[in-house]
Amino acid sequence: MIAPWLWAVFTVIAAGSQTVRNAMQRSLTATLGTVGATQVRFLFGFPFALMFLAGVCFVLDRRPPVPAPSYWLWVLEGAVTQFAATALMLAAMGERSFVVTIAYIKTEPVQVALFGLVLLGDQLTWTMVLAIVIATAGVVVMSVKPGKMEGGFKPTALGLISGGLFGLSAVGFRGAILKLGDPSFVMAATFTLTMGLLLQSVFLTAWLYFRDRAVLNAIFRAWRPSLFAGFMGALASQFWYLGFAIATAASVRTLALVEVLFAQMISRFIFKQPTTPREFGGIVLIVIGCVLLIWAY
């Protein structure tokens, strides 16, 4: 019997880990570029995913599952949309402050609720819908000044499209986990994480090898900070997938808005960017929506 609140614990841990990874990737963008910093997440995260999978196999005393062919379609969809979303996220961070970029991206829950309903048949209660709307309103309040979009059209568009792609990625990986049909949700989540990172690492390494080997070489020269970013990325994804295995993608991605709170702390104490009253009001709405969601689930 899985505790009904366990998905929320997984999500909060994932959000905290992802905030650290985003900050690390942002610092790597200056030296590696957008694609190079995106590759760090996958290439240096894959070895840690293998370690996670080996640990699960050891604890469960079994081999990894053998998936059906249809499983790979879901993993491929999740993998491709995720690295596209990550690249756009890093590009948006170059245009706007760290915390506001995260806020634009976190309009994702509304999109993922629709994607989950259409592609997976994930159902939401009216209370969950209300929670999603309130939390998303929080990120809108944080992101948009009265009368105009803060930061201009380009970072807004990049952030919103990135959020939509992250939503498709979440649905794709949840679909893969469900399609695997493994009796252990931990095995299903960890195996899917490993296969996703494998595909992403191979695709993007091949792309850089043929299109920009200088960036590929720079990635390996920056292995120390890249290794930590990769670990935090793999750790965050591990807990995202554990959440997806036992809850709808919309519920997980809505509660993931607590990442905005973590991003606010990173922005204030590391990047020295102050919090405005408007951003504080948005944070309050996000907290209300997340609490309501946990209560409703």
Buried (B, 14 or more C-beta within 10 A) or exposed (E): EEEEEBBBEBBBBBBBBBBBBBBBBBBBBEBBBBBBBBBBBBBBBBBBBBEBBEEBBEEEEEEBBEBEEEBBBBBBBBBBBBBBBBBBBBBBBBBBBBBBBBBBBBBBBBBBBBBBBEBBEBEBEEEBBBBBBBBBBBBBBBBBEEEEBBBEEEBBBBBBBBBBBBBBBBBBBBBBBBBBEBEBBBBBBBBBBBBBBBBBBBBBBEBBEEEBEEBBEBBEEBEEBBBBBBBBBBBBBBBBBBBBBBBBBBBBBBBBBBBBBBBBEBBBEEBEBEBEEBBEEBBEBBBBBBBBBBEBB
